[in-house]
């Protein structure tokens, strides 16, 4: 499977999406409530929700939602690059 990185380049994922999601939940988000919120927001973006609707659902400013998304993508990218599953 492949995905697109922040620069728009196609990258190959070494694990299936479900395994990567599980890895994120177990080892990245773990017991961190804010990271769980980031994952929820990213899932809503992936499901096609508009940023202003996500902001309304979470009672946030839409600029804050944009920052949350950018921050989450950066941290998840770093996590994915250092993940042991990447070597599989």
C-alpha positions as CSV (number, residue, x, y, z in Angstrom):
1,X,0.0,0.0,0.0
2,X,1.1,3.6,-0.6
3,X,0.2,7.0,0.7
4,X,1.3,10.6,0.0
5,X,3.6,12.4,2.4
6,X,3.3,16.1,3.3
7,X,5.5,17.1,0.3
8,X,3.1,15.3,-2.0
9,X,5.5,12.4,-2.8
10,X,4.2,8.9,-3.0
11,X,5.6,6.6,-0.2
12,X,5.2,2.9,0.3
13,X,3.7,1.7,3.6
14,X,5.3,-1.4,4.8
15,X,2.3,-2.4,6.9
16,X,-1.4,-2.5,6.1
17,X,-3.6,0.4,7.2
18,X,-5.2,-1.5,10.1
19,X,-1.9,-2.6,11.5
20,X,-0.6,1.0,11.3
21,X,-3.8,2.3,13.0
22,X,-3.3,-0.2,15.7
23,X,0.4,0.8,16.1
24,X,-0.7,4.5,16.4
25,X,-3.3,3.7,19.0
26,X,-1.1,1.4,21.1
27,X,2.2,3.1,20.9
28,X,1.7,6.7,19.8
29,X,-1.6,7.8,21.5
30,X,-1.5,5.2,24.3
31,X,-2.8,7.1,27.4
32,X,-2.5,10.6,25.9
33,X,-5.9,12.2,25.6
34,X,-4.7,15.0,23.3
35,X,-3.2,12.5,20.9
36,X,-6.5,10.6,20.9
37,X,-8.2,13.9,20.0
38,X,-5.7,14.4,17.2
39,X,-6.4,10.9,15.8
40,X,-10.2,11.6,16.0
41,X,-9.8,14.9,14.1
42,X,-7.6,13.3,11.4
43,X,-10.2,10.5,11.0
44,X,-12.9,13.1,10.5
45,X,-10.7,14.9,7.9
46,X,-10.1,11.6,6.2
47,X,-13.9,11.0,6.2
48,X,-14.4,14.2,4.3
49,X,-15.6,16.5,7.2
50,X,-15.0,20.2,6.6
51,X,-12.6,21.9,9.1
52,X,-15.3,24.3,10.3
53,X,-17.6,21.4,11.1
54,X,-14.8,19.7,13.1
55,X,-14.2,22.9,14.9
56,X,-17.9,23.1,15.8
57,X,-18.0,19.5,17.0
58,X,-15.0,19.9,19.2
59,X,-15.8,23.5,20.3
60,X,-12.6,24.8,18.8
61,X,-11.6,27.7,16.5
62,X,-11.1,26.5,12.9
63,X,-7.5,27.9,13.0
64,X,-6.8,25.7,16.0
65,X,-8.1,22.7,14.1
66,X,-5.7,23.4,11.3
67,X,-2.8,23.6,13.8
68,X,-4.0,20.3,15.4
69,X,-4.0,18.6,12.0
70,X,-0.6,19.9,11.0
71,X,0.9,19.0,14.4
72,X,-0.6,15.5,14.3
73,X,0.7,14.8,10.8
74,X,4.2,16.0,11.7
75,X,4.3,13.8,14.9
76,X,2.7,10.8,13.3
77,X,5.2,11.1,10.4
78,X,8.1,11.1,12.8
79,X,6.6,8.2,14.7
80,X,6.1,6.2,11.4
81,X,9.7,6.9,10.4
82,X,10.9,5.5,13.7
83,X,8.4,2.6,14.0
84,X,9.7,-0.9,14.3
85,X,6.9,-2.0,11.9
86,X,8.5,0.1,9.2
87,X,11.3,-2.4,8.9
88,X,8.9,-5.2,8.3
